[in-house]
Amino acid sequence: MVIGFDTEEVCAAVEAAFSSYIVRHSDIPIAAHDARPAFSLTLATSNVDERGIKPLHLLYRGGEVVVSGRNASRVLNALAPYLAFHGDLSGAGVVAIPGLVVAKAGTNPGEPVMLLQAAARLTGREQRLAKAGLMVADSPAIWLDPVTNEVVVGAPGVSFDSSSLMSLAKGFPRLGADISLLSPGRYPVHAVSARGAHDPLSALLAFAPPSEGWPLAESGLEALDALLDRVEIIEGNDIRG
């Protein structure tokens, strides 16, 4: 998988963080040398750009912004969960469910969270979620442990050292306050919320993984079905904590 960077400094920090996965340039097939990056990072270097607009730090998947933040550490840390989506989720003991993990402010690992039907990208909804006093997880999917019915926040199956990323982030400007993020760890699920979801079947349809292009879709559907018999189902995409 190719990852793009706008500076050598960012490249070096990411290579240090994910050193066990780095492939030497000489080992890369020639056909892949000009491959379009699957992910890329763009970090703002000043508080205001040349147009007089306050910029954001950005993580792209292909040409789409999937995480934007006012603190560089946020988008740097978000890379790992997005890489996990393409890793060995089965070996990590989780399945991927489309949606967001949200919780009331101050929630710690081991405390209950809610699953919200939503697009993976938070931008555009963050202000409303923050005003509601909610925390979120930056992730392309909900990581659900089908054995314990817990949500895993973080990058399951991905081994990385965040120290180089955090050191790098200190050299970039803080552009304001980001929404509060859930800490890596395990969380029990107390409720799910989706438009039109009023019973386990309608909630299952609302959260069901796509049948194609989604890792472990069938296993995810089975795990979700089992979870929905155990949690509160809230109709209307409510964002209560």
Steps between C-alpha positions, in 0.01 A plus 500: 500500500637840397473797737569852378652791694555867434840514676792268569464576871151351509615203294784425743271517804243267349770256389634496857153443645415215263853367453401131505283550191735711288616343173835607359473693176714238326243233591204686352389370158577750225133505400414642842754783496250747357197364685259756638524515881225314684537755781673834525564757771503877462598697810450876519815698577341832598190630674375672185553398136579729207128572453463617858306188595578290807608159364458149642726198530366232265506123448391390153386159379558521129367844414250516788562675832412246770639678808559871548635648818624817660770304682753314285515214750140414420549429130834329562343264754201439273720340236535177701126420526460565129788263424340241732198486270727339240678270746429169672182582690420134554839447663434803718171349614267767363257561218431834330156661519414820310433791734636713782578437865382787721482551876433770755791724598743346745435139396796269564576144385266256669213750505199481262486650152236532230521403134370760257403441140713747305751545224858430603602860449415719798565837340178700485348324803770561757369834620155356567643196676734714709217734602307193613789419733611190313835338433574297187748250360695584184459178304379381158267253675380372835732222620276244674628199694242228421596299808459771764269738308740781589614777271875534453622857451840530335675306225443127558770284348730793422821532700647849504696740720321832530792682665650616170158622386440695821847651481433609142160647590659740749668680211171588331259774607191430707221656300227483764315238700399161359209288617598276793617154396449168677820342629614167354349208687189286538153635561166324564212605274184625671302617196489537122329784317387522138226657293203268473646251748235390749578130542800265449413427137471863390819584691677209332403635159613851596848390613552204264843496327501515119508154343796593278825682573460475876725279716332205675155625398319175582672462837425863575132449427485200733677688781274801455191278511613352832580844645160647415324251726692641797486879461250785490388602152431872455303613197579821316880519505486656847840624621439484873797384711 
